[in-house]
Amino acid sequence: MRVVDIIKKKRDGIALTDDEINFFMKGCSSEDIPDYQIAALLMAIYFRGMNDREVASFTASMVHSGKVVDLSGIKGVKVDKHSTGGVADTTTLIVCPLVASCGVRVAKMPGRGLGHTGGTLDKLEAIPGMRVYLSLEEFVGIVNAIGISIIGQTEDLVPADKKLYALRDVTATVDSIPLIASSVMSKKIAGGSDAIVLDVKVGEGAFIKDLNDALALAKVMVGIGESFGKRTIAVITDMNQPLGRAIGNSLEVIEACEALKGHGSKELMEVCLTLGSYMLILSGIARSSGEAREMLQDALVTGKGMEKLKEMVKAQGGNANALEDYSLLPRARIKYELKAQEDCYVSKLEAEKIGMCAMMLGAGRSKKDDKIDHSVGIVLYKKVGDHVCEGEIIATIHGNDEGLLEDVLPEVKDAIKTSKQKVPANMLIYAVVKDEGVELL
């Protein structure tokens, strides 16, 4: 078997066999196949696609390229939640403690941020002392003790995906439905949870811009999860504007804490409650979305969700006092308030551009080895459809470098569009995709 023949076959639109896919994946992991041939096959897949069997085989081969985490030592049903990436997407820090406080076992291994999208691990590392790399034994022990732990992926978890993703990032093949689906689901399956809730972002600030493409991706990922015996549901949510109000690691920790104290923005909380409800249903703890929402609302009102976040932070070495006293979190030296020049309405918030501005300030990475500044970022005080009075603050930019702030300021201004006429608020949730079909909302 030769790699060049596999490349040619896919180039010509012919489905690959399981043996060919396994041969290719083994060559990626062992580095026997050179990068230029891997890149050629990725581009062929980008243009020619894959059928359902190919995607399932590609995913399985990626899963078995490394270690599969055994979570059988954790009592009860383990439910994972994954977002395909967005701006001001602080849902994990809110949803996971909330559902854990209701009795769901959450053993989560998220990734880091890249480009305009934020990463959960980077946000957690803004908390002083917080350890996100634990042994599997520590991880299992914490979940058994308090019901939740969030840690970084081990190096031996789906190593083939690390190789493929690095090349996809530099060959313009990131936004391929088969490649996104297999990348996401291989890590979720190897992570060992019993059920998976997927938050598939769509819009200007997401990797997937078109709703039909988002539905197609969700269907493929749900199909993969179910084929591996994992109960899987996908929720299609909007990313045409930042979801929450804070973009930046320390700022998003503060927003998550305020949300768990009952002060979350309506857009952020609606997505959190929807995702959390499905996590409770898949775990068997709730029988309906109405019952699940009542449980989550109770966890908010009573403060159980907030207490669960504190428990997790403390168990992983972090200073839980920082979740109450925000002065203990990294804070930027400079704050610039962007004020409205006239009475107006917010007509558009360009999510990707705002995310890129936060990255330029130091809140994110343009390359995987870039160093993060946990203190910087942007806080938005208005959303699309909101009225703004002359002189009212629309956004605050937090930075530590005057030069960077001067560079970013005109870009932030350009990303916030206003109009004299009121515009409707953005739709928030478009559809729910289950194994049995699609429910458009």
FITORKOL-118387 format. One record per residue (C-alpha): x, y, z negated; residue number from 1. Coordinates in nm, 2 decimals. Each point is the difference from the previous one (the first is absolute). Example, Ala and Ser with C-alpha at 12.3 -4.5 7.8 and 13.67 -1.06 7.14 Angstrom:
+--------+--------+--------+-----+
!     xx !     yy !     zz ! num !
+--------+--------+--------+-----+
!   1.23 !  -0.45 !  -0.78 !   1 !
!   0.14 !   0.34 !   0.07 !   2 !
+--------+--------+--------+-----+
***
This chain:
+--------+--------+--------+-----+
!     xx !     yy !     zz ! num !
+--------+--------+--------+-----+
!   0.00 !   0.00 !   0.00 !   1 !
!   0.13 !   0.34 !   0.10 !   2 !
!  -0.10 !   0.34 !  -0.14 !   3 !
!   0.01 !   0.16 !   0.35 !   4 !
!  -0.27 !  -0.25 !   0.12 !   5 !
!  -0.22 !   0.09 !  -0.30 !   6 !
!   0.04 !   0.37 !   0.09 !   7 !
!  -0.08 !  -0.06 !   0.36 !   8 !
!  -0.30 !  -0.21 !  -0.09 !   9 !
!  -0.15 !   0.27 !  -0.22 !  10 !
!   0.10 !   0.27 !   0.25 !  11 !
!  -0.22 !  -0.18 !   0.26 !  12 !
!  -0.29 !  -0.01 !  -0.24 !  13 !
!   0.01 !  -0.37 !  -0.09 !  14 !
!  -0.07 !  -0.12 !  -0.35 !  15 !
!   0.29 !  -0.13 !  -0.20 !  16 !
!  -0.01 !  -0.35 !  -0.16 !  17 !
!   0.04 !  -0.05 !  -0.38 !  18 !
!   0.34 !  -0.16 !   0.07 !  19 !
!   0.12 !   0.30 !   0.20 !  20 !
!  -0.12 !   0.24 !  -0.27 !  21 !
!   0.18 !  -0.20 !  -0.28 !  22 !
!   0.31 !  -0.02 !   0.21 !  23 !
!   0.00 !   0.38 !   0.04 !  24 !
!  -0.07 !   0.07 !  -0.37 !  25 !
!   0.28 !  -0.24 !  -0.11 !  26 !
!   0.24 !   0.18 !   0.23 !  27 !
!  -0.11 !   0.34 !  -0.14 !  28 !
!   0.06 !  -0.12 !  -0.36 !  29 !
!   0.34 !  -0.16 !   0.07 !  30 !
!   0.10 !   0.30 !   0.22 !  31 !
!   0.08 !  -0.25 !   0.28 !  32 !
!  -0.21 !   0.21 !   0.24 !  33 !
!   0.15 !   0.34 !   0.08 !  34 !
!  -0.20 !   0.32 !  -0.07 !  35 !
!  -0.04 !   0.08 !   0.37 !  36 !
!  -0.19 !  -0.33 !   0.06 !  37 !
!  -0.22 !   0.05 !  -0.31 !  38 !
!  -0.08 !   0.35 !   0.12 !  39 !
!  -0.08 !  -0.13 !   0.35 !  40 !
!  -0.25 !  -0.25 !  -0.14 !  41 !
!  -0.16 !   0.26 !  -0.23 !  42 !
!  -0.05 !   0.23 !   0.30 !  43 !
!  -0.15 !  -0.29 !   0.20 !  44 !
!  -0.24 !  -0.07 !  -0.29 !  45 !
!  -0.09 !   0.37 !  -0.02 !  46 !
!  -0.11 !   0.01 !   0.36 !  47 !
!  -0.14 !  -0.35 !   0.04 !  48 !
!  -0.14 !  -0.06 !  -0.35 !  49 !
!  -0.06 !  -0.34 !  -0.16 !  50 !
!  -0.31 !  -0.23 !  -0.03 !  51 !
!  -0.14 !  -0.10 !  -0.34 !  52 !
!   0.20 !  -0.32 !  -0.01 !  53 !
!   0.33 !   0.17 !   0.08 !  54 !
!  -0.06 !   0.27 !  -0.27 !  55 !
!  -0.07 !  -0.27 !  -0.26 !  56 !
!   0.30 !  -0.20 !   0.10 !  57 !
!   0.22 !   0.31 !   0.01 !  58 !
!  -0.12 !   0.09 !  -0.35 !  59 !
!   0.05 !  -0.36 !  -0.14 !  60 !
!   0.35 !   0.00 !   0.14 !  61 !
!   0.08 !   0.33 !  -0.16 !  62 !
!  -0.14 !  -0.12 !  -0.34 !  63 !
!   0.22 !  -0.31 !   0.01 !  64 !
!   0.32 !   0.20 !   0.10 !  65 !
!   0.05 !   0.05 !  -0.37 !  66 !
!  -0.13 !  -0.07 !  -0.35 !  67 !
!  -0.38 !  -0.03 !  -0.07 !  68 !
!  -0.08 !   0.13 !  -0.34 !  69 !
!  -0.17 !  -0.25 !  -0.24 !  70 !
!  -0.25 !   0.18 !  -0.22 !  71 !
!  -0.16 !  -0.32 !  -0.12 !  72 !
!   0.13 !   0.09 !  -0.35 !  73 !
!  -0.24 !   0.29 !  -0.01 !  74 !
!  -0.34 !  -0.08 !  -0.15 !  75 !
!  -0.30 !   0.09 !   0.21 !  76 !
!  -0.06 !   0.13 !   0.35 !  77 !
!   0.27 !   0.23 !   0.13 !  78 !
!  -0.12 !   0.28 !   0.23 !  79 !
!   0.23 !   0.22 !   0.21 !  80 !
!  -0.07 !   0.34 !   0.16 !  81 !
!   0.19 !   0.14 !   0.29 !  82 !
!  -0.02 !   0.33 !   0.20 !  83 !
!   0.13 !   0.02 !   0.35 !  84 !
!   0.16 !   0.34 !  -0.09 !  85 !
!  -0.12 !   0.36 !  -0.03 !  86 !
!   0.05 !   0.34 !  -0.15 !  87 !
!  -0.10 !   0.08 !  -0.37 !  88 !
!  -0.11 !  -0.37 !  -0.02 !  89 !
!   0.03 !  -0.04 !  -0.38 !  90 !
!  -0.26 !  -0.28 !  -0.01 !  91 !
!   0.23 !  -0.28 !  -0.14 !  92 !
!   0.09 !   0.20 !  -0.31 !  93 !
!  -0.38 !   0.05 !  -0.07 !  94 !
!  -0.17 !  -0.31 !   0.13 !  95 !
!   0.24 !  -0.27 !  -0.14 !  96 !
!  -0.01 !   0.11 !  -0.36 !  97 !
!  -0.38 !   0.05 !   0.02 !  98 !
!  -0.07 !  -0.35 !   0.13 !  99 !
!   0.26 !  -0.15 !  -0.23 ! 100 !
!  -0.19 !   0.16 !  -0.30 ! 101 !
!  -0.31 !  -0.18 !   0.13 ! 102 !
!   0.17 !  -0.34 !  -0.02 ! 103 !
!   0.15 !  -0.04 !   0.35 ! 104 !
!   0.36 !  -0.13 !   0.01 ! 105 !
!   0.21 !   0.24 !   0.22 ! 106 !
!   0.34 !  -0.13 !   0.10 ! 107 !
!   0.11 !   0.25 !   0.26 ! 108 !
!   0.32 !   0.04 !   0.21 ! 109 !
!  -0.03 !   0.32 !   0.21 ! 110 !
!   0.26 !   0.16 !   0.22 ! 111 !
!   0.17 !   0.34 !   0.02 ! 112 !
!  -0.10 !   0.30 !   0.20 ! 113 !
!   0.14 !   0.07 !   0.35 ! 114 !
!  -0.06 !   0.31 !   0.21 ! 115 !
!  -0.32 !   0.19 !  -0.08 ! 116 !
!  -0.15 !  -0.28 !  -0.21 ! 117 !
!   0.06 !  -0.03 !  -0.38 ! 118 !
!   0.11 !  -0.32 !  -0.18 ! 119 !
!  -0.14 !  -0.13 !  -0.33 ! 120 !
!   0.35 !  -0.10 !  -0.13 ! 121 !
!   0.13 !   0.35 !   0.05 ! 122 !
!  -0.29 !   0.15 !  -0.19 ! 123 !
!   0.05 !  -0.24 !  -0.29 ! 124 !
!   0.37 !   0.08 !  -0.01 ! 125 !
!  -0.09 !   0.36 !  -0.08 ! 126 !
!  -0.09 !  -0.12 !  -0.35 ! 127 !
!   0.31 !   0.01 !  -0.22 ! 128 !
!   0.14 !  -0.34 !  -0.07 ! 129 !
!  -0.25 !  -0.19 !   0.22 ! 130 !
!   0.14 !  -0.33 !   0.13 ! 131 !
!  -0.14 !  -0.12 !   0.33 ! 132 !
!   0.24 !  -0.29 !   0.05 ! 133 !
!  -0.07 !  -0.29 !  -0.24 ! 134 !
!   0.07 !  -0.37 !   0.01 ! 135 !
!  -0.29 !  -0.22 !   0.10 ! 136 !
!  -0.02 !  -0.13 !  -0.36 ! 137 !
!  -0.03 !   0.36 !  -0.14 ! 138 !
!  -0.26 !   0.08 !   0.27 ! 139 !
!  -0.22 !  -0.30 !  -0.08 ! 140 !
!   0.04 !   0.05 !  -0.37 ! 141 !
!  -0.12 !   0.36 !   0.02 ! 142 !
!  -0.30 !  -0.08 !   0.21 ! 143 !
!  -0.10 !  -0.28 !  -0.24 ! 144 !
!   0.05 !   0.23 !  -0.30 ! 145 !
!  -0.18 !   0.32 !   0.13 ! 146 !
!  -0.16 !  -0.10 !   0.33 ! 147 !
!   0.21 !   0.22 !   0.23 ! 148 !
!   0.35 !   0.06 !   0.13 ! 149 !
!   0.13 !   0.18 !   0.31 ! 150 !
!   0.35 !  -0.08 !   0.12 ! 151 !
!   0.22 !   0.03 !   0.31 ! 152 !
!   0.03 !  -0.29 !   0.24 ! 153 !
!   0.29 !  -0.23 !  -0.05 ! 154 !
!   0.26 !  -0.02 !   0.28 ! 155 !
!  -0.09 !  -0.36 !   0.08 ! 156 !
!  -0.37 !   0.08 !   0.06 ! 157 !
!  -0.07 !  -0.01 !   0.38 ! 158 !
!   0.36 !   0.09 !   0.11 ! 159 !
!  -0.10 !  -0.03 !   0.36 ! 160 !
!  -0.24 !   0.29 !  -0.03 ! 161 !
!   0.27 !   0.23 !  -0.13 ! 162 !
!   0.20 !  -0.07 !   0.31 ! 163 !
!  -0.29 !   0.04 !   0.24 ! 164 !
!  -0.13 !   0.31 !  -0.18 ! 165 !
!   0.34 !   0.17 !   0.02 ! 166 !
!   0.01 !  -0.05 !   0.37 ! 167 !
!  -0.37 !   0.09 !   0.06 ! 168 !
!   0.07 !   0.33 !  -0.18 ! 169 !
!   0.27 !   0.09 !   0.26 ! 170 !
!  -0.15 !  -0.15 !   0.31 ! 171 !
!  -0.35 !   0.17 !  -0.01 ! 172 !
!  -0.18 !  -0.32 !  -0.06 ! 173 !
!  -0.14 !   0.07 !  -0.35 ! 174 !
!  -0.36 !   0.06 !   0.11 ! 175 !
!  -0.06 !  -0.34 !   0.15 ! 176 !
!  -0.30 !  -0.18 !  -0.15 ! 177 !
!   0.15 !  -0.36 !   0.01 ! 178 !
!   0.32 !   0.13 !  -0.15 ! 179 !
!  -0.16 !   0.21 !  -0.27 ! 180 !
!  -0.24 !  -0.28 !  -0.09 ! 181 !
!   0.27 !  -0.27 !  -0.03 ! 182 !
!   0.23 !   0.24 !  -0.19 ! 183 !
!  -0.26 !   0.10 !  -0.26 ! 184 !
!  -0.16 !  -0.35 !  -0.04 ! 185 !
!   0.33 !  -0.19 !  -0.02 ! 186 !
!   0.10 !   0.20 !  -0.31 ! 187 !
!  -0.35 !  -0.02 !  -0.16 ! 188 !
!  -0.01 !  -0.38 !   0.05 ! 189 !
!   0.36 !  -0.05 !  -0.12 ! 190 !
!  -0.08 !   0.21 !  -0.30 ! 191 !
!  -0.22 !  -0.28 !  -0.14 ! 192 !
!  -0.34 !   0.18 !  -0.08 ! 193 !
!  -0.32 !  -0.19 !   0.05 ! 194 !
!  -0.20 !   0.28 !   0.16 ! 195 !
!   0.08 !   0.32 !   0.19 ! 196 !
!  -0.18 !   0.33 !   0.05 ! 197 !
!   0.15 !   0.20 !   0.29 ! 198 !
!  -0.04 !   0.38 !   0.04 ! 199 !
!   0.05 !   0.06 !   0.37 ! 200 !
!   0.06 !   0.36 !   0.07 ! 201 !
!  -0.11 !   0.16 !   0.32 ! 202 !
!   0.05 !   0.35 !   0.14 ! 203 !
!   0.26 !   0.27 !   0.07 ! 204 !
!   0.20 !  -0.08 !  -0.31 ! 205 !
!   0.00 !  -0.38 !   0.03 ! 206 !
!   0.20 !  -0.24 !   0.22 ! 207 !
!  -0.33 !  -0.09 !   0.17 ! 208 !
!  -0.17 !   0.30 !   0.15 ! 209 !
!  -0.31 !  -0.15 !   0.16 ! 210 !
!  -0.29 !  -0.16 !  -0.18 ! 211 !
!  -0.04 !  -0.29 !   0.25 ! 212 !
!   0.37 !  -0.08 !  -0.05 ! 213 !
!  -0.05 !   0.01 !  -0.38 ! 214 !
!  -0.29 !  -0.24 !   0.03 ! 215 !
!   0.20 !  -0.23 !   0.22 ! 216 !
!   0.30 !   0.01 !  -0.25 ! 217 !
!  -0.24 !  -0.06 !  -0.30 ! 218 !
!  -0.16 !  -0.30 !   0.17 ! 219 !
!   0.34 !  -0.16 !   0.08 ! 220 !
!   0.13 !   0.05 !  -0.35 ! 221 !
!  -0.32 !  -0.13 !  -0.16 ! 222 !
!   0.02 !  -0.30 !   0.23 ! 223 !
!   0.36 !  -0.07 !  -0.10 ! 224 !
!  -0.08 !   0.03 !  -0.37 ! 225 !
!  -0.29 !  -0.24 !   0.02 ! 226 !
!   0.20 !  -0.25 !   0.21 ! 227 !
!   0.24 !  -0.02 !  -0.29 ! 228 !
!  -0.28 !  -0.06 !  -0.25 ! 229 !
!   0.01 !   0.35 !  -0.14 ! 230 !
!  -0.33 !   0.18 !  -0.03 ! 231 !
!   0.05 !   0.32 !   0.19 ! 232 !
!  -0.20 !   0.32 !   0.05 ! 233 !
!   0.11 !   0.32 !   0.19 ! 234 !
!  -0.14 !   0.35 !  -0.05 ! 235 !
!   0.06 !   0.25 !   0.28 ! 236 !
!   0.06 !   0.34 !  -0.15 ! 237 !
!   0.07 !   0.35 !   0.13 ! 238 !
!   0.35 !   0.15 !   0.03 ! 239 !
!  -0.08 !   0.31 !   0.21 ! 240 !
!   0.08 !   0.20 !  -0.31 ! 241 !
!   0.20 !  -0.09 !  -0.31 ! 242 !
!  -0.21 !  -0.22 !  -0.23 ! 243 !
!   0.09 !   0.15 !  -0.33 ! 244 !
!   0.13 !   0.35 !  -0.08 ! 245 !
!   0.36 !  -0.08 !  -0.10 ! 246 !
!   0.27 !  -0.10 !   0.24 ! 247 !
!   0.33 !  -0.09 !  -0.17 ! 248 !
!   0.10 !  -0.26 !  -0.26 ! 249 !
!  -0.02 !   0.18 !  -0.34 ! 250 !
!  -0.30 !   0.20 !   0.12 ! 251 !
!  -0.18 !  -0.31 !   0.10 ! 252 !
!   0.06 !  -0.16 !  -0.34 ! 253 !
!  -0.16 !   0.30 !  -0.16 ! 254 !
!  -0.30 !  -0.02 !   0.24 ! 255 !
!  -0.04 !  -0.37 !  -0.08 ! 256 !
!   0.00 !   0.07 !  -0.37 ! 257 !
!  -0.25 !   0.28 !   0.03 ! 258 !
!  -0.22 !  -0.23 !   0.21 ! 259 !
!   0.01 !  -0.27 !  -0.26 ! 260 !
!  -0.10 !   0.26 !  -0.26 ! 261 !
!  -0.31 !   0.08 !   0.21 ! 262 !
!   0.13 !   0.30 !   0.20 ! 263 !
!   0.06 !  -0.15 !   0.34 ! 264 !
!  -0.10 !   0.16 !   0.33 ! 265 !
!  -0.32 !  -0.14 !   0.15 ! 266 !
!   0.17 !  -0.13 !   0.31 ! 267 !
!   0.28 !  -0.18 !  -0.18 ! 268 !
!  -0.24 !  -0.15 !  -0.26 ! 269 !
!  -0.25 !  -0.12 !   0.26 ! 270 !
!   0.27 !  -0.20 !   0.18 ! 271 !
!   0.13 !  -0.13 !  -0.34 ! 272 !
!  -0.34 !  -0.11 !  -0.11 ! 273 !
!  -0.07 !  -0.17 !   0.33 ! 274 !
!   0.33 !  -0.19 !   0.00 ! 275 !
!  -0.03 !  -0.09 !  -0.37 ! 276 !
!  -0.35 !  -0.13 !   0.05 ! 277 !
!   0.11 !  -0.25 !   0.26 ! 278 !
!   0.29 !  -0.11 !  -0.22 ! 279 !
!  -0.24 !  -0.07 !  -0.28 ! 280 !
!  -0.24 !  -0.19 !   0.23 ! 281 !
!   0.28 !  -0.21 !   0.15 ! 282 !
!   0.13 !  -0.09 !  -0.35 ! 283 !
!  -0.35 !  -0.12 !  -0.09 ! 284 !
!  -0.03 !   0.25 !  -0.29 ! 285 !
!  -0.28 !   0.20 !   0.17 ! 286 !
!  -0.28 !  -0.15 !   0.21 ! 287 !
!  -0.09 !   0.32 !   0.19 ! 288 !
!   0.14 !   0.34 !   0.09 ! 289 !
!  -0.25 !   0.17 !  -0.23 ! 290 !
!   0.12 !  -0.21 !  -0.30 ! 291 !
!   0.36 !   0.05 !   0.10 ! 292 !
!  -0.04 !   0.38 !   0.01 ! 293 !
!  -0.16 !   0.01 !  -0.34 ! 294 !
!   0.29 !  -0.19 !  -0.14 ! 295 !
!   0.26 !   0.23 !   0.16 ! 296 !
!  -0.19 !   0.31 !  -0.11 ! 297 !
!  -0.01 !  -0.13 !  -0.36 ! 298 !
!   0.38 !  -0.06 !   0.02 ! 299 !
!   0.03 !   0.37 !   0.10 ! 300 !
!  -0.23 !   0.14 !  -0.26 ! 301 !
!   0.14 !  -0.21 !  -0.29 ! 302 !
!   0.37 !   0.06 !   0.11 ! 303 !
!   0.07 !  -0.37 !   0.04 ! 304 !
!   0.15 !   0.05 !   0.34 ! 305 !
!   0.24 !   0.27 !  -0.13 ! 306 !
!   0.10 !  -0.22 !  -0.30 ! 307 !
!   0.07 !  -0.29 !   0.24 ! 308 !
!   0.24 !   0.22 !   0.21 ! 309 !
!   0.18 !   0.10 !  -0.32 ! 310 !
!   0.03 !  -0.36 !  -0.10 ! 311 !
!   0.15 !  -0.09 !   0.33 ! 312 !
!   0.25 !   0.29 !  -0.01 ! 313 !
!   0.11 !  -0.09 !  -0.35 ! 314 !
!   0.03 !  -0.37 !   0.09 ! 315 !
!   0.23 !   0.09 !   0.29 ! 316 !
!   0.23 !   0.23 !  -0.21 ! 317 !
!  -0.16 !   0.33 !   0.09 ! 318 !
!  -0.08 !   0.29 !  -0.23 ! 319 !
!  -0.38 !  -0.01 !  -0.03 ! 320 !
!   0.00 !   0.34 !  -0.18 ! 321 !
!   0.08 !   0.15 !   0.35 ! 322 !
!  -0.36 !  -0.10 !   0.10 ! 323 !
!  -0.13 !   0.25 !  -0.25 ! 324 !
!   0.28 !   0.26 !  -0.02 ! 325 !
!   0.07 !   0.07 !   0.36 ! 326 !
!   0.30 !   0.22 !  -0.09 ! 327 !
!   0.19 !  -0.33 !  -0.05 ! 328 !
!  -0.04 !  -0.08 !   0.37 ! 329 !
!   0.23 !   0.15 !   0.26 ! 330 !
!  -0.11 !   0.36 !   0.08 ! 331 !
!   0.11 !   0.21 !   0.29 ! 332 !
!   0.19 !   0.33 !  -0.06 ! 333 !
!  -0.19 !   0.21 !   0.26 ! 334 !
!  -0.38 !   0.03 !   0.05 ! 335 !
!  -0.14 !   0.20 !   0.29 ! 336 !
!  -0.37 !   0.07 !   0.01 ! 337 !
!  -0.16 !   0.01 !   0.35 ! 338 !
!  -0.30 !   0.24 !  -0.02 ! 339 !
!  -0.29 !   0.07 !   0.24 ! 340 !
!   0.03 !   0.32 !   0.19 ! 341 !
!  -0.38 !   0.03 !   0.04 ! 342 !
!  -0.33 !  -0.17 !  -0.09 ! 343 !
!  -0.02 !  -0.32 !   0.21 ! 344 !
!  -0.06 !  -0.37 !   0.01 ! 345 !
!   0.26 !  -0.28 !   0.03 ! 346 !
!  -0.06 !  -0.15 !   0.34 ! 347 !
!   0.30 !  -0.24 !   0.02 ! 348 !
!   0.28 !  -0.14 !  -0.22 ! 349 !
!   0.25 !  -0.17 !   0.23 ! 350 !
!   0.09 !  -0.30 !  -0.22 ! 351 !
!   0.31 !  -0.12 !   0.19 ! 352 !
!   0.15 !   0.35 !   0.03 ! 353 !
!  -0.06 !   0.07 !  -0.38 ! 354 !
!   0.15 !  -0.34 !  -0.08 ! 355 !
!   0.31 !   0.08 !   0.21 ! 356 !
!   0.03 !   0.34 !  -0.18 ! 357 !
!   0.01 !  -0.18 !  -0.33 ! 358 !
!   0.26 !  -0.24 !   0.14 ! 359 !
!   0.21 !   0.30 !   0.12 ! 360 !
!  -0.01 !   0.14 !  -0.36 ! 361 !
!   0.15 !  -0.33 !  -0.12 ! 362 !
!  -0.31 !  -0.19 !  -0.11 ! 363 !
!   0.04 !  -0.26 !   0.27 ! 364 !
!   0.25 !  -0.17 !   0.23 ! 365 !
!   0.08 !   0.03 !   0.37 ! 366 !
!   0.23 !  -0.30 !  -0.04 ! 367 !
!  -0.03 !  -0.29 !  -0.25 ! 368 !
!   0.31 !   0.09 !  -0.19 ! 369 !
!  -0.09 !   0.37 !  -0.05 ! 370 !
!   0.00 !   0.12 !  -0.36 ! 371 !
!  -0.34 !   0.11 !  -0.14 ! 372 !
!  -0.06 !   0.32 !  -0.20 ! 373 !
!  -0.28 !  -0.10 !  -0.23 ! 374 !
!  -0.09 !   0.35 !  -0.11 ! 375 !
!  -0.08 !   0.16 !   0.34 ! 376 !
!  -0.31 !   0.00 !   0.21 ! 377 !
!  -0.33 !   0.18 !   0.09 ! 378 !
!  -0.33 !   0.04 !  -0.19 ! 379 !
!  -0.31 !   0.09 !   0.19 ! 380 !
!  -0.29 !   0.17 !  -0.17 ! 381 !
!  -0.25 !  -0.01 !   0.29 ! 382 !
!  -0.12 !  -0.27 !   0.24 ! 383 !
!  -0.17 !   0.02 !   0.34 ! 384 !
!  -0.33 !   0.17 !  -0.03 ! 385 !
!   0.09 !   0.19 !  -0.32 ! 386 !
!  -0.05 !   0.38 !  -0.02 ! 387 !
!   0.30 !   0.22 !  -0.09 ! 388 !
!  -0.02 !   0.35 !  -0.13 ! 389 !
!   0.26 !   0.26 !   0.10 ! 390 !
!   0.30 !  -0.02 !  -0.23 ! 391 !
!  -0.10 !  -0.35 !  -0.12 ! 392 !
!   0.28 !  -0.26 !  -0.02 ! 393 !
!  -0.03 !  -0.27 !   0.27 ! 394 !
!   0.32 !  -0.19 !  -0.07 ! 395 !
!   0.31 !   0.01 !  -0.23 ! 396 !
!   0.33 !  -0.11 !   0.14 ! 397 !
!   0.24 !  -0.14 !  -0.26 ! 398 !
!   0.37 !   0.00 !   0.10 ! 399 !
!   0.36 !   0.02 !  -0.13 ! 400 !
!   0.17 !   0.15 !   0.30 ! 401 !
!  -0.09 !   0.36 !   0.13 ! 402 !
!   0.12 !  -0.08 !   0.35 ! 403 !
!  -0.21 !  -0.32 !   0.03 ! 404 !
!  -0.30 !   0.19 !  -0.14 ! 405 !
!   0.04 !   0.28 !   0.26 ! 406 !
!   0.02 !  -0.26 !   0.28 ! 407 !
!  -0.30 !  -0.19 !  -0.12 ! 408 !
!  -0.23 !   0.29 !  -0.08 ! 409 !
!  -0.10 !   0.09 !   0.36 ! 410 !
!  -0.06 !  -0.37 !   0.07 ! 411 !
!  -0.24 !  -0.03 !  -0.30 ! 412 !
!  -0.18 !   0.32 !   0.11 ! 413 !
!  -0.04 !  -0.14 !   0.35 ! 414 !
!  -0.13 !  -0.33 !  -0.13 ! 415 !
!  -0.29 !   0.17 !  -0.19 ! 416 !
!  -0.26 !   0.13 !   0.24 ! 417 !
!  -0.28 !   0.23 !  -0.10 ! 418 !
!  -0.31 !   0.14 !   0.17 ! 419 !
!  -0.26 !   0.26 !  -0.07 ! 420 !
!  -0.28 !  -0.26 !   0.05 ! 421 !
!  -0.06 !  -0.29 !  -0.24 ! 422 !
!   0.10 !  -0.34 !   0.13 ! 423 !
!  -0.13 !  -0.33 !  -0.12 ! 424 !
!   0.21 !  -0.21 !  -0.24 ! 425 !
!   0.19 !  -0.30 !   0.14 ! 426 !
!  -0.16 !  -0.34 !   0.00 ! 427 !
!   0.18 !  -0.20 !  -0.27 ! 428 !
!  -0.08 !  -0.37 !   0.05 ! 429 !
!  -0.08 !  -0.14 !   0.35 ! 430 !
!  -0.04 !  -0.37 !  -0.04 ! 431 !
!   0.05 !  -0.31 !  -0.21 ! 432 !
!   0.14 !  -0.31 !   0.18 ! 433 !
!  -0.06 !  -0.35 !  -0.15 ! 434 !
!   0.05 !  -0.35 !   0.14 ! 435 !
!  -0.37 !  -0.01 !   0.08 ! 436 !
!  -0.01 !   0.32 !   0.20 ! 437 !
!   0.03 !   0.38 !   0.00 ! 438 !
!  -0.22 !   0.25 !  -0.18 ! 439 !
!   0.01 !   0.35 !   0.15 ! 440 !
!  -0.08 !   0.27 !  -0.25 ! 441 !
+--------+--------+--------+-----+
***
